[in-house]
Amino acid sequence: MRIESRGVLAAVLTVFTLVGAGLLAVASPAGAATANISAECTPDGNKLTVELSGYNSGNPSTVVLYINDSVFIAAGFFEGFSGSYSADPTIDVTWKVQVTSSDDPDGTTGATFTKTISVDACVSSVTPQDPTVTQAQCSGPGEHSDPVVTFATGPDHVTYDYDDATHLVTATAVATSDMTYRFDTVPAGWTKVDDTHATFEVTLTDPGTCIVEVTPTPPTVVPAQTCGDDVLNVPADTAGITYTRADDGSSVTATAGTGYELPGGARSQTWTNRVDYEYDTVANGGAEACPDPPGDPDDPGVSDSSGPAADISDSSGVLPDTGSSMTPVVLGIALALLVGGCLVVRRRLT
């Protein structure tokens, strides 16, 4: 039977029963009477156990059981008696067992006795503690950490579990062999499911995409000043942008790297020649319009005007044929000599 008691016994059951078969007129000698009585806290409550044996089988003995000074059983029995009783585990209990043996009415042999056992409340109230939540945070372009739920380290006799799907932390009050623990009340944020279970809903924040916006730098053109090609300057790559130049300079494209985006969420931006910039590979006539650079004086094939004349004859002593005719020059010289000679002869004759 279960005795519910809350300070004052709620219900008292008094029974006096002649147990067994036979007539009171028929007596049998007493055996060696033994009694085993215990009281303890169990997961089922505050429990009293009574085991009596070896008492007179002909003449009845009596047993009276008390809880906090209130009788809840009074019974007569032959030879033996046994019973197990539980009380409200939340209160302190004093059990008392009073046995009177028909063979030992004055208690000389110990078969008649009174035993009292006090047991503290078998249920202790515990309170769950809030978990610590570390929210997910951006850890780099396009990357973020995972949220972390860290359970409280107390109190004793409370365990915690977390469900990723429901984001619920469940606290469980765990009984021991001699004590039952329960949640009488729970703090704000917790929901009491029953005496031994409570839940806490974890609120997680979304870190977002963690995408980093970067602004590309447009290409620039340095026009050729006198001759040759224009110079198309392409920006250097950065951590978030890669620049690509078409071989003919017709376009330059900026592409956002992983975890980055260009303004407006764009992945790339292209600049086009004749639209976004002016780049000419034949500016001022192109490279072919540039004169050949002067020779290097240190080049052995070039003479220095300050040095001795170079020997341009070949090994035969004959001047090389330059491709020009010397005949007009020779004739001119001969005619000059002839005229000069005639003038000299005439002057002498006169």
C-alpha positions, 0 to 999 in steps of 0.5 A: 500500500502507499501512504501519502503524507504531507506533514499531517497524515492525509489518510490513516488506515487502521486494521486489526486482523487475525491472520492465518488459519486455526483457532485461538484455543489451539496453541502452538509453541513459539519458535525463534522470533526474528524481525527485519525492519528497514526504511530508506529513500528509493526512486519510488519514495520513502519506503518502509519494509517489515518482515516478521517470522517465527512467532506463535502459530496458535496465539496471535501476536500484534503489529502496529505501524506509525508514520509521523506518530499516526497509526496507519496499520494495526494487525494481528498475525500468526507466525509471521507478518510482512509488508512494504509501504511507501510515503510521500517522498517530499517530506521527512518521515518517522516510521515506528513499528510496534510488535507484541508477541503472544509468547513474550508480552513483557519483551524479555526475549526481544520478540516484543519490541518498538523500533523507530526509524527517521528518514529525511525527504527523498526528493530534492528540488533542483533548478536547471541553469541556462546554457551559453550560446556562441552565435555563428560569426563571419570568419572570412569572405563567404565563410562563417563559424558554426554556433556552439551551445555550451551546457551549464556545469550544474547543478548536480543530478541534472543532465542536459541534451541539445536537439539541433533540429528543434534548437531545444536544450532538455534538462533532466533531473536524475534520481539516485539510489537514495534520492529523487530529484525534481524541478519544482519551479524553473527559471524564465526561459525554461518550460517545465515538461514534468517533474523531471524534465524541462526545456530551453529554446535556443535562439540562433542568429543567422550570420548571413552570406558573409560576402564582402563587397569590393570595388574594382579599379578601371584600367587607364591608358597613357597615350603615345607622345610622338610615335609608337603604341598607347600604353594600357595599364591594367590594375594589379590583382587584389585579394578579392578581384582578378583582372584579365586583359584581352590580348589585343587590348580590346577589353579588361575584365574584373572578376570577384573572387570567392566570398567577394562581390562587386557593387550591386552583387555583380560577379564581374565588370568589363571595360571595353576599348572605344567605349570605356577607354581609348587605346590605339596600337597604331597611335601616331603611325604606330611603332613603325613611325618611330625612327631607328635609334642612333648607333652606339659609338662603342659599336666597332662598326661605327667610326668616331669623327674625332678619330683617324679616318678609317681605311676603306680600300681593299687589300689591292689598294683600289678604292671600292666601287661605290656605284658612282662614275668618275668620268665627269670629274676627270674631264672637268679637271682636264679642261681646266688645265687646258684653259690655264695652259693656253693663257700662259702661252699667250702671255709669253708670246706678247 
